[in-house]
Amino acid sequence: MVSDEKLTCRNCGARVKRYDNVSRIVRTKGRKTSRVKVERFRCPVCGQIHRELPDYIFPYKQYEAEVIRGVLEEFITCETYGYEDYPCEMTMIRWKNSQELQLLL
């Protein structure tokens, strides 16, 4: 990720430069999906590419952060109206067992 204030590379500490934008699918409640543009930055020293994600998206996840937090805090279950079939039960179980997601909360 890119630091909000300095825009420095987490790999080597050099100042990164804007590279391009990519489209990212975000899934929300009610089987709705939207596309979000995510800015990418490239380090001129080590060549590492970093993405600047909005607060409502977790790295490597398609579902918005609100849905994931709801599952982890057990506000959203398989029986919750509006979420019965989205996300699926196995996905919810995987999120609950993920150490990576526990650190993001």
C-alpha positions, 0 to 999 in steps of 0.5 A: 500500500501507499502511505497517504501522506508521503506516497513512499514505497513500503519496499524501499522507502523511495517516493513513488510516482503515479502509474495508472488506474485500474478498475476493481469490482466491489460487491455489496449487499443485495447482489449489487456490484460496482466498478471502482477506479483504483490508482496505482503508483510505481517506485522508480527505484525498485519497480514495485507497484502499489495500489491506493485502496479506498477505506471501504475496500480490503486488499484482495477482497471483492466484497466491500469492507462493511459486509466483511466487518459485519460477518466478522462481528457476527452482525451478518450471518447466513440467516440475516435478511438481505444476506441469505445467499450473498456472500455464501456460508463458506466465504463467511467461514473463511473470513472468520478463520482469516488472521489477515482480516482480523488484523484489518479490523 
